[in-house]
Amino acid sequence: MPLREEIACAQDDMLAAIYGLTPRLAKSALLELLAERAPDTYQHTLRVARMSTMLARAAGVRADQIPTIRRAALLHDIGKIAVPPRILAHPGRPCADGLLALRLHVTIGQAIVSAIETFATAAMLVGATHEQFDGSGYPHGLRGTEIPLGARIIAVADTYDAMTSLRPYRTPRSHRDANGELARVAGTQLDPDIVRAWTRVTEGSEC
């Protein structure tokens, strides 16, 4: 089966799994699927949700907006359920097909989350977590404050956790090294104001 067709079938299965469920049950069903099919990614999303919540508070986000950011952080990688396991488990840099599948997980995730009643804002954040501050990200090449604030916050937490977690192709970086890399890409990949807030709130601590 061609890769795009394989991914489309998996997306349809995900939509069928949450059809008719309440928002709370739909979110739980998706997270259970993620925990079953990609346990490392599931643990990653739990950490990113915790760090995004902490960072949103440090960045002065209104209290009533923080639950939506946490929800989006929990679900930001949910589209990876539709990516074939052979691609997710591939060590090192993925091939062209793998790269396409991994990029598609963002729009798939947005489509899945948008199917949940009342999750429209969270879905928009999910779809923007791989945009970059200088406009070089995907899927839409958004730049600066065109990227929703919640997505900019999740991107910092996501990048930090990716660097400090054990991956098949590299060892984790230290907290200090990871923060140094965040500072280096502030203004290009990441929002510099959010990176400064992150540095402030994590100074002297491991996340």
Secondary structure, DSSP 8 states (H G I E B T S, - for coil): --HHHHHHHHHHHHHHHHTT--HHHHHHHHHHHHHHH-HHHHHHHHHHHHHHHHHHHHTT--GGGHHHHHHHHHHTTGGGGGS-HHHHT--SS--HHHHHHHHHHHHHHHHHHHTSTT-HHHHHHHHTTT--TTS--SSS---GGGS-HHHHHHHHHHHHHHHHS-BTTB----HHHHHHHHHHHBTTTB-HHHHHHHHHHHTTS--
